[in-house]
Amino acid sequence: TPLPPLIYLNMKLKNSILGGGLFILLIVFLTDPADYAEAVFAGLKIWASSLLPAMLPFMFISRLILDYGDLTFILRPAEKLLSSVFGVNKAFALPYVSGLLSGYPSAALLAGELCRKNIVPAFQLEKFLSFSLTVSPVFALASLPLLCRLPNNIALIVFFSDLAGCALCGALFNIFASKRSPSSSPSPQISSDTYIPPKSIGNILSECIQSCLMVGGFVAVFFMFIQMISRLGLPQFFIVILSGLIEMTSGCIAASSFFGMNILPVVITFFVSFGGVCVNLQCFAFVSQYGVKFPRLLFLKFLNALSATAVCSILLLLLNRFS
């Protein structure tokens, strides 16, 4: 069926703008390919040394639990929290706990897999993502003190602020969205005609490897984008902010060399809670086929970042007052 003329022109205009922008990026890359290739390699080194060793085994074990295991006896407190506070299906408990333990993007990966297996309704996915995409405790408590000169107690405040900000957004999202969302039972209902059998262990490992490679590709390419931005001649403040909005890790490193310790924890909290376009694209890749829109996901993460920043500011004020 041919598209209406107005919709067709709209799509044509968007595609032309996107194609032109990508062509410009290609030309910029060719102006100094050695420098930009070095930036790509730097991104790959961070991925290989910091992300891959923890991400692959954790992702693989979580997928095995999802397909073959039953942790109801362990996940019951999380199930009650999800159904009562956040208003989502209790089967989201495993992705939620996995996200808390390993950070981006494992919650999105496992939630998308639950949707694929018809265990949870796809319309609840956006509500789940409004509070479940959090920074890894390893990154917050181990990497941030090393990369950004943060004292351990301040890194703990950053981590807690991210969790609290996301939880606050999820609870509020449940209150305001419940009237507009279809009602559903908190318990998963799997019928014989929709049940999908588990995949083989080899297939699960292969999919986890592909997911990790995709994450590495995103990190490498966005490191290159940040290198391009650094050559635009913008004031350093704007380069730092753009770096954090685009790629979380490089933004935190740039912020640590620009901001003083009085404001640095707040800035880093915003960056890690927002996640950057790079991390959000990784999460979006696992849930895009279930009706989640990328602009909407960015907006939800922006609200997470604002809430986390407010929590961090309050905690820092209390720390300064009583220390």
Protein Blocks (a to p, Z undefined) as FASTA:
>chain_A
ZZdfklmmmmmmmmmmmmmmmmmmmmmmmmmmmlmmmmmmmmmmmmmmmmmmmmmmmmmm
mmmmmmmmccklmmmmmmmmmmmmnopafklmmmmmmmmmnopaklmmmmmmmmmnomac
fklmmmmmmmmmccdfklmmmmmmmmnopafklmmmmmmmmmmmmmmmmmmmmmmmmmmp
ccddfbdcddfklpccdddfklmmmmmmmmmmmmmmmmmmmmmmmmmmmmnopafklmmm
mmmmmmmklmmmmmmmmbcfklmmmmmmmmmmnnpamlmmmmmmmmmmnopafklmmmmm
mmmmmmmmmmmmmmmmmmmmmZZ
